[in-house]
């Protein structure tokens, strides 16, 4: 009986070890270095999908991903921080160790608004902190933070930039920040409002606010997308 008891204990112990091994095999061990260099490890077309925005409200749960709102119109082959960024952000990014800035331009479904999105990569995780505050503080001065990337079929250029936004990628191992500038796709310059509105600073500020809200929303969309995609690409 004693021998049989030991056999039963051994069998139970072996079963528990097997069960533990199976559970461990399902665990995903985070590759921190992969996330630190995410901009090198993920194809640029995945970082900047062909279309972004909201899912079709009629989409079935098992249907293919099909977002609408913004269509990608151009992607830059350059990763230069100086070439992609402007205003106070280009200086601040350099001070904090910017290693790359990837850009793509999107056009909204109406064809009236263009936006250039910049995904900025740093060496240190702390570098992305408070960059959103810097962008918001510079809005009154029209200190645009991303250089407009020209896109076929539009007149999108630096002079048309009207509003800006930014959002850090919410991931503890990914030192990346998303900055966006938006404006009229037909190249119109944001001008002074006619009187009596043009004499009122608050109204002039509010005229830019809609563009800034658009840029902020797009920055949040892209930053959230990157954070959600990180576990799916081996990070």
N, C-alpha and C positions, 0 to 999 in steps of 0.2 A: 504493500500500500504506500509505503514511504517513497519507494522508487517511482511509483505511478504518480504520486503527488508532485515530486520534483519534475517529472516529465510534463505534467500539466502546467506547472509554473513556467517552465522553459518555453512551452508552446505559446502561452499567453504573452510572455516577454518578447518572444520573436515576433508575434503578431503586432504588438505595440510598436516595435521598432520599424516594422514594415509600414505600418500606418503613418508613423512619424515621417518616414522617408518620403512617402507619397505626398504628404502635406507639404513638405519642404520643396518637393519638385515643382509645386504649383506657385511657389513664392517667386516674385520678381524682385531681383536685387537691383537697386538703383545705381546706374552708372553716372556718377556725379560729373566726371570729365566730359561725358557725352553732352550733358546739359550745358556745361560751361562753354563748349564750342558748338552749340546747336546750329549757329549760322553756317558753319562749315559742313556739318553732318547731314543736314536736311536740304534736299533740292529746293532751289528758289521758287519753283512752281508750286511746291507744297506750302511754302510760307506765304505765298501770294496766290491763292486759288483763282481760277478763271472767273468765278462769281462768288460774291459774299453778300450777306444781308440777312434776311429772314427766310425761314422755311415756308413753303407753300402751306397755308392753313388747311388745305384739302389733302395734304400729303398723307398717305397711309403709313402705318407704323413700319411696314416691311418694304416701303418704297425706297427708291434710290435717293441719295442726297441731292437736293435741287434747291439752291438758295437763289434769292432774287433781291434786287436793290441796287447792286453795284457790279459793273462788269470791268474786268481788267483790260486796259487799253495799251499798256506799255510796261516793260520791266527794264531796269538799267543793268548793264553788265558790269558797272563799276561798283566797287565796295568802299571807295574813298569817303571818309567822314567829311573832309573839307568840301568835296564836290557835292555831297548830298545835303548838308546842313547849312544853315545860315543864321544871321542875327546873333544874339547872345548865346544861343544853344551851341553853335559851332565852337565857340571859345570854351564854354563850360565842358562840353564833351571831350575836347582835347585835354583839358586839365585833368579830367577824370579817367583818362586812358581809353578813349574810344578806339576800338580795333577794326570796326567795320560798320558801314551803314548801307543797308540794302534798300532800294527804292522801287516802287511800282506806282503807276497812276491808274486810278479807277474812274469811271464815268457812271453817274447814276442813271436809272432807267428812263428818266425824262430827257436825258441828253443835255441838260442845262447846267449840271454841276460836275466839276472835275475835282479830284483830290489826289494828292501825292502822299503816299504812305512810306515812312522810313522806319525800318527795324534797325535799331542801334544796338550793337554788341559792345560790351565792356569786358575788361579783365576781372574786375572786382564786383562782387554783388552789391556793395554799398554805393556804387557809382550811379545806380538808377534811382536812388532815393531823392525825393523832393524835386525831380525834374518837372513833374506835372505842375507843381507850384510855380516854378520858374516860367513855364509857358503861360499860365493863367495871369501872372503878374505883368507879362509883357504885352498882353492883348490891347490895352489902351494905347500903347505906342506903336501898334501894328508891327511889332518885332517878329516877323514871320520866321519860323524855325526850320522849315524844310524848303529846299529849292524845288520849284515846279519841274517835273519831268514831262517833256513834250510828248504828246500822244497823237497818232494819226487821226484825222477827222476832227480835231479840235484846234483851238487857238490858245490852249492852256499854256501860260507862261508866268514868270515871276511877278510881273506887274498886275496880274489878275488875282493874286492871292489876297484873300479877304479875312479868313478866320483860321485859327489853329487849335489843336488839341493834342493831348498826350496821355499815355497810360503805361505804367510799368507792367511787365509780364509777372503775374503773381505766381512765382515759383522760387523756392528757397535756393535752388542750385542754378538758376538761369539768369545771368546778368544782362538782361535785355530790356529795352524801352522802345515803345512805339510812339512816334511823333507824326502828326498829320497836318497838312495845310490844304485848305479847300477854297474854291472860288468859282466864278463863271467859266464854263467850258468854252464860251465864245470869245474869251480874252478881254472882255470889258473890264476897264479899270474901276475899282470901287471909288466913286467920287463923292464929293460933298453933297449932302441932301439939299434940296431947294428950301428957300425960306418958307415958313418960319422955322422949319425943323432943323435946317442947317446951322442955325445960330444957337442951338441947344445941344451942349455936349452929350447929355444923357441920350438923346434920340440918335445922335450920330453913333454913339457907342452901341445902342441897341440894334442899329442897322447891321453892325458886324456880328452881333450876338448870334443871329441865326446861323451864320456860316461857322462860327466857332462851335456851336452846339453840334452841327453836322460833323465837323472834324473830330470833336471829342467823342461822339458816338462811334465813329468809324475806328478811332484809336482803341476804344474799349473793346469793340468787336474783334479786332485783329489780335490784341493782347490776350483776350480770353481764349481765342481760337488757338494761339500758340501754347498757352498753358494747358489746354485740353488735349492737344496733340502730342505733347512731350512724352507721356507714357506709352503712346501708340507707336512711336518710332524707335523704341529701344532704349530710351533714356531711363 
